[in-house]
Amino acid sequence: MGYLGNAPALAYTSFAKQDFSTSSTTSYVLDNPVANSNELALFINFVRQEPTTSYSASGTTLTLTEATSSSDDMYCVFLGKAVQTVNPPNASVGTSQLATNSVSTIKIQDDAVTKDKVSNLMYPAFESHLSAHQEMSDTTTTKIQFDTERFDTDNYYDNSTNYRYTPLVAGKYNVYCSGRFDARTNSNLAVANMMIFKNGSNYLENQQYFVTSYIRQSFLVLNTTIDMNGSSDYLEVFAYFDIVSTGSGNPRITGSSTGGSVFGAYRIGD
């Protein structure tokens, strides 16, 4: 037959039957959610019950006004939504009903994925600095113990034991470090070397040679991009001194709350 307006929405009408295992109770669970008691026909001992008077229903909860017994026969027929209903029943649509790539970003609530969640799950970052001077041995490669975190979004940096960064999100990371080298009083630097290690091996270094004009202090900076596997790859920073003449005190990497000796990294993408 003909009609005016939109075509009647018949896709969600259902007349499924459900049999119940009865007991001495007034509460039962429905196989299909309903909006109210008028959306199902309930039969007890083959007698149809009156909606709202003999029972109520909402979602998947069916509540009787009087308890049944284990000998009762009870079943219901789901009558479905009215023909004019254009929305599926509450909680009736799952992942399998959605077409692949059908949900666009415009349909996602603004605060459903917050900046903090994205940062923590996909773009971890940290920065740590050397809080106090760290003494070194001459002509010995030594790990710098960056012990004070300025930030660490996912707690991937170990600032107390191994002083290494092990991000558990795979991707490419911008990695940077800096160190202030001090040969101490009456000493002279011949070589100052700073290195970024990946998995215990030298990945990148910055080295200064002072062949004839020796100096007492030097400042080195490294910055690079490193691919991390998100599971076992880790990063550390090492330093190396070569002192020409020895004065008072061991050579050291200087540290303070505002000093320039820092180590950091952040994920920039896949």
C-alpha positions in Angstrom: 0.0 0.0 0.0 1.1 3.6 -0.5 2.2 6.0 2.3 3.4 9.5 2.9 6.7 10.4 4.4 9.5 8.0 5.3 9.2 4.3 4.8 8.1 2.5 8.0 11.1 1.2 10.0 10.5 -2.6 10.2 14.1 -3.7 10.6 14.0 -3.8 14.4 10.7 -5.6 14.9 11.2 -9.0 16.6 8.8 -11.8 17.6 11.2 -14.1 19.2 10.0 -16.5 22.0 11.7 -17.1 25.3 11.0 -20.0 27.7 11.8 -19.6 31.3 12.9 -22.1 34.0 10.6 -21.0 36.8 11.2 -21.0 40.5 9.9 -19.3 43.6 10.9 -15.8 42.5 9.5 -12.6 40.9 12.7 -11.7 39.0 13.7 -13.0 35.6 16.2 -12.0 32.9 15.1 -11.4 29.4 17.1 -12.6 26.4 16.3 -9.3 24.6 16.1 -5.8 26.0 12.7 -4.0 26.0 11.6 -0.5 26.7 8.6 -1.5 28.8 6.2 -4.3 29.6 4.0 -3.5 26.5 6.8 -4.8 24.3 6.3 -8.4 25.3 3.4 -10.8 25.8 3.9 -12.9 28.9 2.2 -16.3 29.4 2.0 -18.2 32.7 0.4 -21.6 32.5 -0.8 -20.7 29.0 -2.7 -17.7 30.3 -1.7 -14.3 29.0 -0.8 -11.8 31.7 -1.7 -8.1 31.7 1.2 -5.8 31.2 2.0 -3.4 34.1 -0.6 -5.1 36.3 0.9 -8.7 36.4 4.4 -7.7 35.4 6.8 -4.9 34.5 9.8 -5.0 32.2 12.7 -2.7 31.4 15.9 -3.5 29.6 16.5 -7.2 30.3 14.8 -7.2 33.7 11.3 -8.9 34.0 9.6 -8.4 37.4 6.4 -10.2 38.3 3.9 -8.9 40.8 3.5 -12.4 42.3 6.1 -15.1 42.5 6.0 -18.2 40.4 6.6 -21.7 41.5 8.9 -24.3 40.0 5.9 -26.2 38.5 4.6 -23.2 36.5 5.0 -23.0 32.7 6.1 -19.5 31.7 7.2 -18.0 28.4 7.1 -14.7 26.6 6.9 -13.4 23.0 8.8 -10.3 22.2 6.5 -8.0 20.2 9.2 -5.6 19.1 9.1 -1.9 18.7 6.2 0.0 17.0 6.4 0.2 13.2 7.2 3.9 13.3 10.3 3.5 15.5 13.4 4.5 13.7 16.0 3.8 16.4 17.2 0.4 17.5 16.3 -0.8 21.0 18.5 0.3 23.9 21.8 -1.7 24.1 20.9 -3.7 21.0 23.7 -2.4 18.7 27.2 -3.9 19.2 30.5 -3.8 17.3 29.4 -6.4 14.8 26.5 -4.1 13.6 28.8 -1.2 12.8 30.4 -1.1 9.3 34.2 -0.9 9.2 35.5 2.6 9.3 31.9 3.9 9.7 32.6 6.0 12.8 34.2 9.3 11.9 36.0 11.7 14.2 33.1 14.2 14.0 30.9 11.6 15.8 33.4 11.2 18.7 32.6 13.3 21.8 35.1 16.1 22.3 36.4 14.9 25.6 36.2 11.1 24.9 39.9 11.0 24.1 41.7 13.6 26.1 45.0 15.1 25.5 46.4 13.3 28.6 45.2 9.9 27.4 46.8 10.4 24.0 50.0 11.6 25.5 50.3 8.7 28.0 49.3 6.0 25.6 51.0 7.1 22.4 53.5 9.9 23.0 55.4 9.2 26.2 58.1 11.7 27.2 60.6 12.4 30.0 63.4 14.7 31.1 65.8 14.3 34.0 68.7 16.3 35.2 71.8 15.8 37.3 71.0 17.3 40.7 74.6 17.3 42.0 78.1 17.0 40.6 79.1 13.5 39.6 82.8 12.8 39.8 84.4 10.8 37.0 87.7 8.9 36.6 90.2 10.0 34.0 90.2 8.1 30.7 87.2 6.0 31.8 83.8 5.8 30.1 81.2 6.4 32.8 77.4 6.4 32.8 75.9 9.8 33.8 73.4 9.3 36.6 70.6 11.8 35.7 68.8 11.3 39.0 66.1 14.0 39.2 63.0 13.8 36.9 61.5 17.0 35.7 58.7 15.0 34.1 58.0 11.4 33.1 54.6 10.8 31.6 54.6 7.0 31.8 57.3 6.2 34.4 59.5 4.6 31.8 62.7 6.3 33.0 64.7 4.7 35.9 66.2 7.6 37.8 67.5 5.6 40.8 69.1 2.3 39.7 70.1 2.0 36.0 69.5 5.6 34.9 68.0 4.4 31.6 64.9 5.1 29.5 62.9 2.1 28.3 59.7 3.3 26.6 57.0 0.7 26.2 55.5 2.3 23.1 57.2 1.6 19.8 58.1 4.4 17.5 60.7 7.0 16.7 61.9 9.2 19.6 63.7 12.5 19.6 66.5 12.0 22.2 68.7 14.7 23.6 71.2 15.2 26.3 73.7 17.8 27.5 76.6 17.8 30.0 78.9 20.4 31.5 82.4 19.0 31.8 84.7 20.3 34.6 88.4 19.3 34.8 88.6 21.0 38.2 91.2 23.5 39.5 94.7 23.5 37.8 93.6 20.7 35.4 93.2 20.8 31.7 90.9 18.9 29.3 92.4 17.2 26.3 89.3 15.2 25.4 85.6 15.6 26.4 83.2 13.0 25.0 79.5 12.5 25.5 77.6 9.5 24.2 74.1 8.2 23.8 74.0 4.5 24.2 71.2 2.2 22.8 71.0 -1.3 24.4 74.5 -0.9 25.8 76.2 0.2 22.6 77.3 3.6 21.5 74.7 5.0 19.2 75.8 8.7 18.8 78.6 10.8 20.3 79.9 14.3 20.4 83.6 14.7 21.1 85.8 17.7 21.6 89.6 17.6 21.2 91.8 20.3 22.7 95.2 19.5 21.0 97.3 22.5 22.1 95.0 25.0 23.7 93.7 23.0 26.7 90.7 24.3 28.7 89.3 23.5 32.0 85.5 23.3 31.2 83.5 22.2 28.2 79.8 21.9 27.4 78.5 19.2 25.0 75.0 18.7 23.5 73.6 15.8 21.5 70.2 15.5 19.7 69.1 12.7 17.5 66.1 10.5 16.4 66.2 6.8 17.5 63.8 4.0 16.6 62.6 2.1 19.6 60.8 -1.3 19.6 58.6 -0.5 22.6 59.6 -3.5 24.7 63.3 -4.1 25.3 65.2 -1.1 23.7 66.7 1.2 26.3 68.7 4.4 26.3 71.6 5.7 28.5 74.1 8.5 28.5 77.8 8.1 29.1 80.8 10.6 29.4 84.5 10.3 28.9 87.4 12.6 30.2 91.0 12.8 29.2 92.9 15.1 31.5 96.3 16.5 30.5 97.4 17.7 33.9 95.9 16.8 37.2 95.1 19.4 39.7 92.9 19.2 42.8 89.9 17.0 42.7 88.6 14.4 40.2 87.0 15.6 36.9 83.2 15.8 37.1 80.0 16.4 35.2 78.4 19.4 37.0 74.9 19.2 38.2 72.3 21.5 39.9 68.6 22.1 39.8 69.1 24.7 37.0 72.3 23.2 35.5 72.7 22.2 31.9 73.3 18.5 32.4 70.0 16.9 31.2 68.7 13.8 29.5 65.4 13.5 27.8 63.3 11.9 25.0 59.9 12.0 23.5 58.0 10.0 20.9 57.5 11.8 17.6 55.6 9.1 15.6 55.8 5.7 14.1 
